[in-house]
Amino acid sequence: MKENRGNNFYGIEESRIREYARLLARTGVNVQPGQEIVVNCPVEHFAFARLVAEEAYAAGAREVILRWNDSGVNRLTYLHAAEEALALVPEWKGESYNYYARRGAGQISISGSDPEAYKGVDPKRMQLQEKAMDQAAAEYYRRMMASENPWTVGAVPQKEWAAKVFPGLSEEESMRRLWELILKAVRIDGGDAVRAWEEHARFLKEKCRMLDAYGFAKLHYKNGLGTDFTVGLVKGHIWEGGAETDAAGTVFEANMPTEEIFTMPDCRVAEGTLVGAMPLCCRGNLIRDFSLTFHEGRVVEYGAKEGLETLRAVLETDEGSKRLGEVAIVPYDSPISQMNTLFYNTLFDENASCHFALGRCYPTTVAGGAAMSEEELLAVGGNHSANHVDFMVGTADLSITGIRENGEEIRIFENGNWAC
């Protein structure tokens, strides 16, 4: 089979790929003149990373720093490295993340890897390194979750990923099809992509303002899959979606694509069962047919037909991993859902389905949260954890009822879509 080299994008015109790179630089992270930009990228996507760097420099970046990663080497490390090595992150490595975060650097992360890259790896060994990295780069993670720095996430096809999405097709055809879906998802379809994103952001903001006005105390979810669940929302919660604003006042798009609006659940208030509506790709493994049962905000029972050990490792990372940090609403008829494609990639699948996240909350989704300490966030019901793991629960028959402080109930979702 012919090897993909250089700028061979599997039959997709380079002008369209370049437009995507430009969108990530200009609309995604919104590069400002004189700003440093860090690009986090798998090594196999070097050709696309070069285009992103070129577009960032064209937008006025002071310097573009490439931070490469390789799932193949990572797998070898998880399998064979000494445990004490996994549990230790050198000071220089953690400081490299914190250093650029303190300088206000924008972060562009490019995803796209084998959904089962770490299948067979002991989840506890992966957990050792994740915990160590969370501590070593604590300032970086805090700033990203609080949107103090601009950041954006995009995706590029990878052959094992494409084969998973389109089994039975040649590498050339599966990669071409995945490229087409990604470009469509980020609104590169022959029109003005930047203007399309501006209009989309306005729509999401309108929904945010509507839910903010209701000021719900709780949300109740129910569907035929088995979800029957009530979650509390922190007092003073704020719905966000579409464009965000960093500490310097720069507007950016954190996820490309995005179809969600989201807010902060009260991590102390959750009752009932959530059933996964899609397989979850987590830590290089797939978790299928899973459910989580909550009591007093905490997961007290769980199960999965596949990937149970991975799910267990996530939940046992720390106390916050058993509680929720995000509630997100996505219509079942969203453009990505209408593609009728299971992407095995959370960036896309979470934008085709209502979802929650176990673990760390976004401080900006409660009034004054960005200035709160970890202890202050916990006091209002915000969650803290080394994890932030999104999982999908949305279905065609999902209903969501908002419950106000006075007990008034308002149906906001019916048959998987907006009812108000």
N, C-alpha and C positions, 0 to 999 in steps of 0.2 A: 504494500500500500504506500502511496506517495506520502511522504512526511510533510507536515505543515511547517513551512519555514518563513522567516522574515515577516512580511506584511501580507501573507496569504490569509484572507479572512473568509475562506470557504465560499467564494463566489459573491460575497456581499461587497458592494462598491465601497472603496475606501472613503469616499466623500461622506457616506452615511455613518461610517464608523468614526470618522473625524468629528462629525457633527455631535455624536454621542459624547466623545471626549470633551468637546467644547462645552456641551451642556453640563457635564459634571463640574468643569472648572468654573464656568461663568454663572450658572444658575444653581448648581448643587452647592459647592463650597463658597462660591461667589468670591473669587480671589480679589484681594485689594492690593493696590500698588504698594510695593515694598514689603509685602507679607511673605513669610516662609510657609511653604506647603509641604506636608509629609504625605507621600503616597504609599499606602500599604497594599502589597500586591503579590500574588503567587508568581513564582518565577516563570511559569509557562506562558504568562500573559505579558511578557516583556514588550511585545510590539505595541499592544494597546497602551501600556504604561508610558511608552515613549511619546505617543500621541497626547496623552493626558499632560505629561510634563511640558511638551511643546505648547499646548494651549494655555497652561498655567503661566508659563513665561510670557506668552503673548498678552496675557491679561495683566502683566506687571509684577509677577512674583519676584521677590528678592532672590530666593533660592528654592529649588525643588529637591527634597530629600526622598530617595527611594528606599523603602524598608521592605525587603524581599522575604518571602516565606515559602517553604516547600513541604507539602504534606507527606511526600515520600520520606524525606529525612526526618520529619517530625514523627512519623510512624516508627522508624528505626529507633529513635530516641526513646519513645514511650515503651517500646518492647525491650530494649537492651541497656539503657543507661542505668547507673546506680541510683537507688531511691534517694540518697542524699543529694545527688545532682539534680534530680527532678524537683526536690523540695527547696532548692536554693536558686534564686535569681541574682546574678552578680549585680552589685550596686550600680555599675556603669550602665547596665542594660535598663534597669528601672529608671535611672536618672535620664537616659536618652529620651524616654517618653515624657517624663516630667519637665525636662528642660524645654523642649519645643512647645509643650502645652503652656508653660509659664510665659513664653514669648509670644503667645497669641497665634501660634501656627494653625493654619487650617489643615484638616485631616480628610484625605480622600482614600476610602477603602474600597478595593476592588475584590469582589468575591467571585467564586467559580471554581469548584473542586469536586472531586468524587464524593457523592453523598455518603458513601460507605468507606471512606479512606482509612478509618481507624477500626473497622470491624474486626473483632477478635482481640482488640487491645483491652487490657484490664482497665476499666473506668477509674479505679482508685488511683492508678499511676498517673493518669491524665489529670485527675483532681489535685494531686500534689503540686503539679506545676502551675495549674490555674490559680490555686490559692496563693502560691508564692508570688506569682505575677501580680495578683490583685493587691498584695501588700506593697510590693516594690514600686509599682506605678500607681499608687493610691491617688496622688494628686492629679495625674492624667485622667483616670477614670472619673474622679469627682467632677473635674472641669467638663468632661464630655457629657456626662449625664445631666449636668446643670446648664448645658449649652453655652458655657462661657466662651468656648472656641467654636468656630464654624466647622461643621463636619458633614460628610455625605458618604453614602454607600451606593455603589453600583455593582453590576455583575457582568461577567464575560463568559461565554460558553467554554466548557472543557470537555474533552472527549468522553470520559467515563460518565460525567454528568449528563451529557447529551444522549448517550446510549441508554441511560436509565429513563430519561423522559421519552425517548423514541426508540424503544427496543426493536430489533430486527432490521433497522436501516443501516446503511453504510455510514462510516464516520463522516464522510463528506456531506451526505444528505442530512444526517441528524444534527450536525453542527450548523449547517446552513439554516435549518428550520428553527433551531434554538436562537440563533442570531436574530432571525426575523421576529420571533415572539418578543425577545428582549427589546428590540428597537421599537416595536409597536407599543409595548408596555410603558416605555418612556416618552411616547408621543412623537417619535421620529417617523413620520409616515407621509412625508412629502409636503407638509404644511410648515408653518412657523412654529417650531417646537417651543421656543422661549415664550411666545404669546400664549400657546396652548397651556403651558405650565402656569402662567399668570392667571388665566381664567379658571383653571382647575383649583388653584390655591384659594381664589375668592369663593368658590362653591364650598370648599371644606370649611373656610372661616365662617360662612353663614350658618352651617350646621353647628359649629362650636358655639357661636353666639346664642343660638336657639337653646341648646342644652344648658349653657351657663345661666340663662334666664330662668330655667325651671329650678335649678339648684337642688337636684334630687339628693335624697339621703341614701337611697339604696336602688339597686337595679335587680330585677328578677328575670332570669333566663329559663326558657323551657323549649324543648323540641322532642321529636319522636325518637331520636337516637338514644335518649336516656338522660340528657341534661335537664336538671331541675335544681336551680342554684340561685341563691341570693347573695349579693355582695354589697357591702357598705361603701360609700364614697366619703372621703375626708371632708370635713367642713372647710369651706373656702376653696374647694377644688376648682380647677380651670381646665376646660377642654381645649386641646391643641390639635392641630392638623395642618398639613401643608407647610407653608413657609414658617421658619422660626427666626429669632433675632438673637445674636450673640451679645456678649458683654460690651462690645464696642458699637453696637447698634446696627451691625451688618445683617442683612436678611439672607438666609440660606435654606436649602432644602435638604433635610437630613437623609431621607431615603428616596431613591429614584429606581423604581416607581414607588408611589404612595397613594393609597386610596382610603386611609384610615383617619379617624379622629380618636383621640385617646385622653385619658385622665388618670388620676391617682385613686386607687381603691384604698379603703381603710384596711390595713393588713390584719386588724384585730376582728374584723366583721366579715365572715364568709361562712355560709351554711349550705350544705347540699352537695350534689355531684355534677361534675363537668366531664363530658365524654368527648374525647378527641375526634374531630370530624375529618382529619387528614393525618397521614403519617407525618411524624416529626423527625426532621433531620437534625440530630444533636450530637456534637462531639464526634463527628465522622461516623455516626451510626444512625440507623433508622429505628424509631419507636412506633409501633403500629397497634391499633385497636386498644387504646389505653383509656383509663379513667382515673379521676382524682376526686376523693370525697373529703370535704372540709367540715370542721367543727370549730367554732370560735376563732375563725380566721386561719386555721392551720390544717394542713393535709394530715388526715388521720388514717386514711386507707387509700391504696392505689393498686393498679394492676395493668398489665400489658401482655398481649399475645406474643409480641416480639419486642426485644430491646428492654426487657424489664430491668436488667442489671444497669443499663445506662440511665434509665429513669431513676432507679434507686440511688445511683451515684449523684445525680443532680440534686435530689431531695435531701441527701445526707451531707451536702457540701457544708452547710451551716444552717443555723436556725432560720434565717431569712429565706432560704431556698424552699422552705415548706409553706411560705406565705406569698401573697400576690403583690406585685409592684406596678402592674399596668392593667387597665381595662381598655380595650379598643373596639370600636364599632366600624364595620365594613359592610356595605350592602351586598347581598348575595348576587345581585346583577351588576356588580362592578365590572369594568372592562377586562380585568385580569380573570375574574371568575368566568366571564363569557368566552374566554379562550378554551374552556373545557380541557385544561391541561394541568396535571399534577406536576409541579416543578421540582419537587424534592429539594427546595431551597426556600428558607423562611422568608427571605426578602420578597419573594413573589407570592408564595402561598399565604402569607399573613395578609396580603393585600387582596386576597380573594375570599376572605372569611373573617368574621368576627373572632377576636382572639383575646387571650389574657397572657400575662407573663408572670412566671414565678421569679421571685428575687427582687433585685434592686429597683427602686422607683425613680421616676424622673422628677427632681425637685421643682422644676418649673411648672408642674401641674397642680400646685397649690399656691395660694396667694402668699407672697413673701418667701417661698420655699428656696429660691436660689441663694438667699442670704442665711438660711438656717444651717446650724450645725447638724451633724448626724443625730445627736441626742434630741435636738429640737424637732427634727423630722419624725423621729420615732414617737415622740410625745403626741404629735397630731395624727398619727396613724400611718405615716410613711414607712416604707420597708427598706431595710439595708441588707445587702448580700453581695457575695462575690459573683453571683450569677444574675443574669437577666435572660430568661429562656421563654420565648414566645411559643404558644401552642394554640392551634386553631379549633374553634368550637362551632363556627357558623354553618348553618344548613339552610336548605330551601324552605323549611317549615319553622325556623327559629322565631320565637317571639321574645321581645324584651319589654318589660313594663317598668317605668320609672315610678318610684315611690317618694313622695315629698315628705318633709318633716311632719306635716299635719295629717299624714296618712293618705292623702289624695293619690290615686293611681292614674297614670297616663301611659297609654300604649305608644311606644316610640318605634317599635319594630314589629312587623307582622309579615308572616311568610317570607322571612329572610331579608326584608327590605324596609326602608323608612315608611312609617305610618303617620308621620307628622312633619 
